Amino acid sequence: MNTVESQVQAPENLALVLNSGSSSIKFQLVDPKKHATDEPFASGLVEQIGEKQGTVTLKFGGEKYTTSAPIPDHSAGLDMAFALMGEHGCGLEDVHISAVGHRVVHGGVLFSQPVIITDEVLGMVRDLIPLAPLHNPANIDGIEVARNLLSDVPHVAVFDTGFFSTVPPAAAVYAINAEVAAEHGVRRYGFHGTSHEYVSQHIPELLGKPADEVNQITLHLGNGASASAIRGGMAVDTSMGMTPLAGLVMGTRSGDVDPGIIFHLHRSAGMSIDEIDQLLNRSSGVKGISGVNDFRELDQLIEQGDQDAWLAYNIYIHQLRRYIGSYMVALGRVDAITFTAGVGENAPNVRADALANLEQLGIKIDPERNSLPNNGAREISTDDSKIKVFVVPTNEELAIARYAMKLAAEA
């Protein structure tokens, strides 16, 4: 252990947060008592699982460490991650892990709250694979591996869909044949729930109002993007649907489209279902129109006069404004609108354009406040704005860590 590492004092109780993808594992050691703006005790990423060469990256004590080797599966990936952590003073023997929190994308109608993971719970999550065939299998792999490696620690599942279990039937049920929908679990579930819930919980305090008296719109704008209408702390609508494809225009996803487009592309262009899936999820959105999905690159193209980039930006803003407007009607009274995630926190032009010329609705952005760099929760509306506008950095890992520690303490 080097001098810098040996000086890093581990908190007494840490939560290990795991986000397992099909070919990657994101991990963090989090002190749940820390503030959202604080760096995690340690964090890292396992990449290219199942490929010829994989990589594990660790950030700890202000340093970055990397190791590369074939990573055949998630078990090998976590083994390598824990080994790298051990080499640099933050391994399982160096810290006390009190709970493990797992991000699980889809909880269906079965899970509205985080739960301690048991064999029965894991079986229920496995039954939900048809609703999230790309995500839940990877989440399950991570859970199984971590439960084997840390068998004496409580494991907690936190579901992306959980926060939206309160969305009423009028907003959650699609107008298709009821028997077909019931048989195949077709309904609006919503995603990014952990982020929307975490961010929305900060707003009552910023407004100086009780949580049950606050109506708000939260906008999670990253490569994936979603909007949520929240009344008195309860979600009443959200833009994503049965899958994360619906709603706002995103980095590579189309957002809302006429479902007839799918039939047209199949019949007219001869595209298979898998090809259309690839088109709408990975080759559409901002990237599909402009060729890039990073908003920093998009801004550069716009400055250079690229018309496709300008069109992509305007379509993005147009759809965002449509959802803001519809949620203002759905809520009746709005106290706050909040931006979060990578684009929402760091793109003042997006925030300004999304709420431009809405003074008659009680929304006034302060240009100077809006232009300040991202540095914690802050108001960007004018003092006399009837509807307050905020930027609140999201921290899903911290939220998952807090849930995990809470349930572990109660177990």
HUCOR-V606523 format. One record per residue. N is the residue number from 1. RES is the residue in one small letter. SS is DSSP state (2 for helix, 1 for strand, 0 for the rest). PSI is psi as a letter, one per 30 degrees, with the letter a starting at -180 (999 if undefined). OMEGA is omega in radians with two decimals (999 if undefined). Layout:
# HUCOR-V606523
n:res:ss:psi:omega
N:RES:SS:PSI:OMEGA
N:RES:SS:PSI:OMEGA
This chain:
# HUCOR-V606523
n:res:ss:psi:omega
1:m:0:k:-3.11
2:n:0:l:-3.04
3:t:2:e:-3.12
4:v:2:e:-3.10
5:e:2:e:-3.07
6:s:2:f:-3.13
7:q:0:f:3.14
8:v:0:j:-3.10
9:q:0:k:-3.14
10:a:0:k:3.04
11:p:0:l:-3.07
12:e:0:e:-3.12
13:n:0:k:3.11
14:l:1:l:2.99
15:a:1:k:3.01
16:l:1:k:-3.13
17:v:1:k:-3.11
18:l:1:k:3.06
19:n:1:j:-3.02
20:s:1:k:3.04
21:g:0:a:-3.08
22:s:0:e:-3.13
23:s:0:g:-3.10
24:s:0:l:3.02
25:i:1:j:2.97
26:k:1:k:-3.14
27:f:1:k:3.07
28:q:1:k:2.90
29:l:1:j:-2.96
30:v:1:k:2.96
31:d:0:j:-3.06
32:p:0:f:-3.12
33:k:0:f:-3.11
34:k:0:l:3.09
35:h:0:l:-3.10
36:a:0:e:-3.08
37:t:0:f:3.14
38:d:0:k:3.07
39:e:0:k:3.05
40:p:0:l:3.12
41:f:0:e:3.06
42:a:1:l:3.12
43:s:1:l:3.14
44:g:1:a:-3.07
45:l:1:k:2.99
46:v:1:k:-3.06
47:e:1:l:3.00
48:q:0:h:3.04
49:i:0:k:3.13
50:g:0:f:3.11
51:e:0:l:-3.07
52:k:0:e:-3.12
53:q:0:k:3.11
54:g:1:l:-3.10
55:t:1:k:3.01
56:v:1:k:3.13
57:t:1:k:3.13
58:l:1:k:2.99
59:k:1:k:-3.09
60:f:1:k:3.08
61:g:0:h:3.14
62:g:0:g:-3.13
63:e:1:l:3.11
64:k:1:k:-3.10
65:y:1:k:-3.10
66:t:1:k:3.02
67:t:1:k:-3.10
68:s:1:k:3.12
69:a:1:l:3.04
70:p:0:k:3.13
71:i:0:j:-3.01
72:p:0:e:-3.09
73:d:0:l:-3.09
74:h:2:e:3.13
75:s:2:e:3.10
76:a:2:e:3.14
77:g:2:e:3.11
78:l:2:e:3.08
79:d:2:e:3.14
80:m:2:e:3.13
81:a:2:e:-3.14
82:f:2:e:3.11
83:a:2:e:3.13
84:l:2:e:3.09
85:m:2:e:3.13
86:g:2:e:3.14
87:e:2:f:-3.00
88:h:0:g:2.95
89:g:0:g:3.11
90:c:0:h:3.14
91:g:0:a:-3.08
92:l:0:f:3.11
93:e:0:f:-3.07
94:d:0:f:-3.08
95:v:0:l:3.08
96:h:0:j:3.11
97:i:1:j:-3.10
98:s:1:f:-3.12
99:a:1:l:3.05
100:v:1:k:3.11
101:g:1:k:-3.12
102:h:1:k:2.98
103:r:1:k:3.04
104:v:1:k:-3.00
105:v:0:e:-2.98
106:h:0:k:3.05
107:g:0:g:-3.14
108:g:0:b:3.07
109:v:0:f:-3.08
110:l:0:e:-3.01
111:f:0:j:3.08
112:s:0:f:-3.13
113:q:0:l:3.01
114:p:0:k:-3.10
115:v:1:l:2.95
116:i:1:k:-3.09
117:i:0:k:3.01
118:t:0:l:3.08
119:d:2:e:3.13
120:e:2:e:3.11
121:v:2:e:-3.13
122:l:2:e:3.09
123:g:2:e:3.12
124:m:2:e:3.08
125:v:2:e:3.10
126:r:2:e:3.11
127:d:2:f:-3.12
128:l:0:g:-3.11
129:i:2:e:3.13
130:p:2:f:3.12
131:l:2:f:3.14
132:a:0:i:-3.04
133:p:0:f:3.14
134:l:0:f:-2.99
135:h:0:e:-3.04
136:n:2:e:3.10
137:p:2:e:3.12
138:a:2:e:3.08
139:n:2:e:3.14
140:i:2:e:3.10
141:d:2:e:-3.14
142:g:2:e:3.13
143:i:2:e:-3.10
144:e:2:e:-3.14
145:v:2:e:-3.10
146:a:2:e:3.11
147:r:2:e:3.09
148:n:2:e:-3.10
149:l:2:e:-3.11
150:l:0:i:-3.00
151:s:0:f:-3.10
152:d:0:g:-3.11
153:v:0:k:3.08
154:p:1:k:3.08
155:h:1:k:-3.05
156:v:1:k:3.06
157:a:1:k:3.08
158:v:1:k:-2.96
159:f:1:k:3.09
160:d:0:e:-3.05
161:t:0:f:-2.96
162:g:2:e:-3.07
163:f:2:f:-3.07
164:f:2:g:3.08
165:s:2:f:-3.13
166:t:2:f:3.14
167:v:0:k:-3.06
168:p:0:l:-3.09
169:p:2:e:-3.11
170:a:2:f:3.13
171:a:2:f:-3.03
172:a:2:f:-3.04
173:v:0:k:3.07
174:y:0:k:-3.10
175:a:0:i:3.02
176:i:0:l:-3.12
177:n:0:k:-3.01
178:a:2:e:-3.12
179:e:2:e:3.11
180:v:2:e:-3.13
181:a:2:e:-3.11
182:a:2:e:-3.09
183:e:2:e:-3.03
184:h:2:g:3.06
185:g:0:h:-3.10
186:v:0:j:3.09
187:r:0:l:3.05
188:r:0:k:3.10
189:y:0:e:-3.10
190:g:0:l:-3.13
191:f:0:l:-3.02
192:h:0:g:-3.05
193:g:2:e:3.14
194:t:2:e:3.12
195:s:2:e:-3.13
196:h:2:e:3.14
197:e:2:e:-3.11
198:y:2:e:-3.10
199:v:2:e:-3.08
200:s:2:f:-3.14
201:q:2:f:3.13
202:h:2:f:-2.96
203:i:2:e:3.13
204:p:2:e:3.12
205:e:2:e:3.13
206:l:2:f:3.12
207:l:2:f:-3.07
208:g:0:h:-3.13
209:k:0:l:3.02
210:p:0:k:-3.07
211:a:2:e:-3.08
212:d:2:f:3.11
213:e:2:g:-3.03
214:v:0:k:2.99
215:n:1:k:-3.04
216:q:1:l:3.02
217:i:1:k:3.10
218:t:1:k:-3.07
219:l:1:j:3.10
220:h:1:j:-3.04
221:l:1:j:3.05
222:g:0:a:3.02
223:n:0:e:2.88
224:g:0:k:-3.06
225:a:1:k:3.12
226:s:1:l:3.09
227:a:1:l:3.14
228:s:1:k:3.02
229:a:1:k:-3.02
230:i:1:k:3.12
231:r:1:j:3.10
232:g:0:h:3.12
233:g:0:f:-3.11
234:m:1:k:3.11
235:a:1:k:3.12
236:v:1:f:3.04
237:d:1:l:3.11
238:t:1:l:-2.97
239:s:0:e:3.10
240:m:0:l:-2.98
241:g:0:b:3.06
242:m:0:f:3.08
243:t:0:l:3.11
244:p:0:g:-3.10
245:l:0:f:-3.01
246:a:0:l:2.97
247:g:0:b:-3.05
248:l:0:l:2.95
249:v:0:k:-3.07
250:m:0:a:-3.10
251:g:0:e:-3.13
252:t:0:f:-3.13
253:r:0:k:-3.06
254:s:0:f:-2.92
255:g:0:a:-3.08
256:d:0:k:3.00
257:v:0:l:3.02
258:d:0:k:3.13
259:p:0:f:3.12
260:g:2:f:3.08
261:i:2:e:-3.13
262:i:2:e:3.14
263:f:2:e:-3.13
264:h:2:e:-3.13
265:l:2:e:3.12
266:h:2:e:-3.05
267:r:2:e:-3.03
268:s:2:e:-3.10
269:a:0:f:3.13
270:g:0:g:-3.12
271:m:0:k:3.10
272:s:0:l:3.10
273:i:2:e:3.14
274:d:2:e:3.12
275:e:2:e:3.10
276:i:2:e:3.06
277:d:2:e:3.12
278:q:2:e:-3.13
279:l:2:e:-3.02
280:l:2:e:-3.09
281:n:2:e:-2.98
282:r:2:f:-3.06
283:s:0:g:-3.12
284:s:0:a:-3.14
285:g:2:b:-3.13
286:v:2:e:-3.13
287:k:2:e:-3.10
288:g:2:f:-3.11
289:i:2:e:-3.02
290:s:2:f:-3.09
291:g:0:f:3.11
292:v:0:l:3.09
293:n:0:f:3.07
294:d:0:k:-3.07
295:f:2:f:3.07
296:r:2:e:3.08
297:e:2:e:3.12
298:l:2:e:3.12
299:d:2:e:3.12
300:q:2:e:3.12
301:l:2:e:3.12
302:i:2:e:3.11
303:e:2:f:3.13
304:q:0:f:3.10
305:g:0:g:-3.13
306:d:0:j:-3.08
307:q:2:e:3.10
308:d:2:e:3.11
309:a:2:e:3.13
310:w:2:e:3.11
311:l:2:e:3.14
312:a:2:e:3.14
313:y:2:e:-3.10
314:n:2:e:3.06
315:i:2:e:3.11
316:y:2:e:-3.11
317:i:2:e:-3.13
318:h:2:e:-3.13
319:q:2:e:3.11
320:l:2:e:3.13
321:r:2:e:3.09
322:r:2:e:-3.13
323:y:2:e:3.10
324:i:2:e:-3.14
325:g:2:e:-3.12
326:s:2:e:-3.14
327:y:2:f:3.03
328:m:2:e:3.08
329:v:2:e:-3.11
330:a:2:e:-3.10
331:l:2:f:-3.13
332:g:0:e:3.05
333:r:0:k:3.14
334:v:0:k:3.12
335:d:0:e:-3.06
336:a:1:k:2.98
337:i:1:k:-3.03
338:t:1:k:3.08
339:f:1:k:3.09
340:t:1:l:-3.12
341:a:2:l:-2.91
342:g:2:e:3.12
343:v:2:e:-3.11
344:g:2:e:-3.10
345:e:2:f:-2.92
346:n:2:g:-3.10
347:a:0:i:-3.13
348:p:2:f:3.12
349:n:2:e:3.10
350:v:2:e:-3.14
351:r:2:e:-3.11
352:a:2:e:-3.09
353:d:2:e:3.13
354:a:2:f:-3.07
355:l:0:g:-3.11
356:a:0:k:3.03
357:n:0:h:3.12
358:l:0:g:-3.13
359:e:2:e:-3.13
360:q:2:f:3.07
361:l:2:g:3.08
362:g:0:g:-3.11
363:i:1:j:3.12
364:k:0:j:3.12
365:i:1:k:3.03
366:d:0:j:-3.06
367:p:2:e:-3.12
368:e:2:e:3.11
369:r:2:e:-3.11
370:n:2:f:-3.07
371:s:2:f:-3.13
372:l:0:k:3.13
373:p:0:l:-3.12
374:n:0:j:-3.09
375:n:0:i:3.11
376:g:0:l:-3.12
377:a:0:k:-3.12
378:r:1:l:3.06
379:e:1:k:3.12
380:i:0:g:3.08
381:s:1:l:3.11
382:t:0:l:-3.12
383:d:0:f:-3.09
384:d:0:g:3.10
385:s:0:k:-3.13
386:k:0:e:3.05
387:i:1:k:-3.12
388:k:1:k:-3.14
389:v:1:k:-3.06
390:f:1:l:2.87
391:v:1:k:3.14
392:v:0:j:3.11
393:p:0:k:3.10
394:t:0:l:3.09
395:n:0:i:-3.09
396:e:2:e:-3.13
397:e:2:e:3.10
398:l:2:e:3.11
399:a:2:e:3.12
400:i:2:e:3.13
401:a:2:e:-3.13
402:r:2:e:3.07
403:y:2:e:-3.10
404:a:2:e:-3.12
405:m:2:e:3.14
406:k:2:e:-3.12
407:l:2:e:3.10
408:a:2:e:3.13
409:a:2:e:-3.11
410:e:2:f:-3.06
411:a:0:999:999
